[in-house]
Amino acid sequence: VRRPEMIIQSLISVTERIVVDEPRDYLNFLQDMFPYLEKYLVTDYLSKLAERISYMMEKYHLDTPCDKALILDYKAELFVLKKDFNNALKKRQKAIQIMEKLHTPEADTSTASLLSNLYNNLSNTYLYLHKGKKAAEALRTAFQIRMEYAHLGLIESHDTLQQIMNLTNMLLLAKEWEQARQILSLYESLVLEYESTECLDYGICQMMYGILSLNEKKPTEAEQHLLQSEQIISTVMGIENDYAKTVYRHLYSLYAKWNKPELAEKYKEKLLQKNTNNAPYRCIQ
């Protein structure tokens, strides 16, 4: 689905109107919906969704360790949106404490994947708090868990893409250009194997290649990647979202440094355009 607005509105409609005759299935639906809305920057509904998840858990006594850890992680994300990173950190540390008790050779796919994701999200929180060393340690643990349970298919999981992108960001911050390119190559190969060149993940991949090329002072290569990213992201997400704005920002920087004032002005104007899209998208911080 290239433009998910209809899907998003359908999901919200189902959430609010469905007759709940299978509480466990409905809770699973709500839990899966949260990261989907987050991926497409639909944050206006996340607080209400978290409240509904908590209500279902309490009313129907659906309180497995995974359920408890997951709602803690979602509440942590709500704190992140408010830039309350210390409380987000506490929530994620508590969630990991719950899940580490299930960190055994017999753990199933969902348990292992959740534990890995929690460490990944913990890494993000440490980054917000400017604790790079702790962020790297948490991300390393997230990868180690995926490798530990590779026989369950965790390496092929879509969540791996987010972890790879986080690692790429860290390498860019550390100015480790060659390592960043190697990690991005892995990201690209996974997207091409399991998705296509016309999806949001590939657009993000091209954007990161463009940013990397800018840092490496390769303007022609950077332009190629960033323009491809702009085309994909505008098709999939439209132009009023932070993915597109990030591409515009780097194209403006590229053309300004490359002494192409007309093109630089074009992307400066795109950056300054007011949001005329009523879809509930959020700009990533």
N, C-alpha and C positions, 0 to 999 in steps of 0.2 A: 504494500500500500504506500504510494508515493506521498500522498498528503493525508495525514491521519486524523484530520479534524472530525470527520464523520465517525471514525472508529472511536475516538475519544468521547464524543458526545453519546455514542451508543453504549459504551462501557459505563459511563456515569448514569445513564438512564436505567440500565439493567441494575446497577448497584442500588438505586433508590426505589425501584418499582417492583422488583422481582419478589415473588412469594417464597420465603425461605423455608423449604420443607426438608432440605439437606444441609444443616448448619456447617458440617465439615467441608463440604464442597464449596459452599458459599464463602467460607473463610479463606479457603485456598484461592478462590477467585479474587477476593479483595487483596490478599497478600501478593499475588502476581501482578495485580493492577498497579500497585504503588510504584515499583521501579519502571514500569512502562510509561506512566504519566511523567515520572521524573526525567526519563530519557528525552521525552519530547517537550520538556520545559513547562509542563502544565502544573504549576505549583499552587494555584489558587485553591485547588480541591484537596491537596494532600493532608491538610490538618483535619478536615472533615473525614477523610478516608481513614486516617489513623484512629480517630475517635470511634468510627464504626467497627474497625478491627478489634479495638479494646472491648467494645460493648459485646461483640459476638463471643469473644473469649470468655468474658465474665458470665454472660447469660447462659451459655451452653457448656461451661466448664471445659473449654478447649485450651488447655494450658500445658502442652508438652514443652520440653525444654526448647525445642526449635521455635515454637510459637512465641514463647517468652522472649527469646533472644531477638527474634525478628521484629517484634513490636518495639523493643528497646532501640534497635538500630533505626527504625523508622522515626521514632521520637527524637533520636539523635539528629537525624537529617533535618527535622523541623527546627531544632536549635541552630543547626548550621545556617539555615535560611535566615535566621535572625542574627547571625554572626555571634551567637553565644557559644563559642567553641569549647570553653571549659566544661559546660554542662553536656555538650555533645560528646566530649571525651569520656566523661564519667559514664554515660549511658552505654557507649560502645565497649568500654572496659568491663562493665557489668555483664553485657551480653556475651563477651568472649569468656568470661569466668564461668558462665552457665554452660557454654558449648564445649569448653575444654574438658569437662567431665565425660563427654562422649567421644573424645579424641582417642579412639582405639582402632586396632587393625580391623575390627568387625564393623566399623562405621559404614552406613549406607551412603549413597550418592548425595542425597539432599543434605544430610548432616555434614559431610565433608565439604560440600560446596558452600554451605552457609558459613562454616567456620573460616574458610578461606576468604570469602567475601567480607566477613567482619574484620579480619586483619587488614584487608585492602582499604576498607572504609576508615579503619583506625589510622592507617597511614595518611589518608587524605586529611583527617582531623589534625594530626601532628603537623602536617604541612601548613595548615591554616594558622597554627600556633607558632610557626617558624622554628619547629624542632626537627630539622632535617635528618639528623642521625637516627632519632626514634622512628621517623617516617620510613626511612630506608629499612630499618630492622623489621618493622611491621609488614612492609611490602615483601621483603625477603621471606618472611614466615608464610605469607599468603601463597607465594609461589611454591614453597617447599611442601605445603599441604596439597596443592594440586599435583605435584610430582609424586607425592606419597600415595595418592589415590588415583594415579593416572589410569590404572586398570578399570576404573569405574567410568572413564570417559570425561574426566574433569578438564583435561587439556583442551578438548573440543568444545567446551562450554563457552557461550557468548560472554560470560563474566570474565573469562580470560582476557578478552579484548580490553576491557576497562583497566585491568591490572597492567597489561602491557603498555597502555597509553599513560598510565600513572608513572610507570618506570621511565618511559620516554621523556616525560616532563622533567623528571628528576635529573636525567642525564643531560638534558638541555640546560637546566639551571647550573649543572656542574661543568658545562662546556665540554662534555665528552661527546663530540660530534660523531666520531666513527661508531662508537657503541650505540648511540641513539639511532643511527642509520640501520645498524644490524637488527635492533629491536623492532624498528618500524617495518623492516622487510618481513619479519615474522608476522607482525600484525596484518600486513597486506596479504600475505599468503593465506592466512586463516580466513580473511574476509572473502578472497577470491574463491577459496575452496568451498565455503559454506554459504556465501551470499552472492553478491554480484558487484559490478562496477557502478550501479545506479542506486545504491543505498546510502543512508546517512553515514554508516560506519566507513564506507570507502571515501566519502566526502571529507570526513574528519581525518582520515589517513592522508589524503592529498594535502589537506591544510597543514598537517604536521610536517610533511615533506617540504612544503613551501617555507615554513618557518625555519626548519633546519637549514635549508639551502640559503636563506637570508643570512643566517648566522655564519654560514661557511663562505659568505660573500660570493655566491653564485647567482647573480640576478636573473639570468636567462632561465635557468632551471627553476628558480623560485617562482618566477612569473608563470611558467607553464603549470606548475602544481597548484598555485593559488587560483588561477583562472579556472582550472578544471574543478577545483573544490567549490568555487563560487557557483559554477553551473549546476553541480550535483546538489548542493545544499539548497539553492533557490528552488530547484525542482521538487525536492523532497519536503522542505520545511518552509518555503517562502523566504522573504527577505527581512522580516521583522523578528529576528531572534538573535541570540548572542553568537551562535555559530557563524551566521552570515556577517555580523558586525566584526567578528574577529578577523575574518578573511579580508573585509574592507580595510580594516586598520593596518594590516600588514601589506596590502597592495598599495595603500597610500604611502606607507613608509618606504616601500620598494621604489615607487615612481619618484618620490621626493628625492631620494638619495641617488637615483639613476638619471636625474636631470630630465625628467619628462613631466613638466609642470601641468600640462593639460590633463594627462591621465591622473596625476596626483590630485588635482582639483576635483575630478570626477568622483574619486573615491572618498575625498573629504566631504563632498556633498552627500554621498550615500550614508556616511557615518552620522551626519547631522540631520538626516531626514527624521521627521517625527513619526512615531508609531501610529499607523492608521489601521492596523490589523487588530480586530477585537478578540482574536483567539487568546486564551489565557496562557500565553507562553511567558516564561521568565528568563531573564538574562542570567547566565551562570556567573557567579562571583569568582 
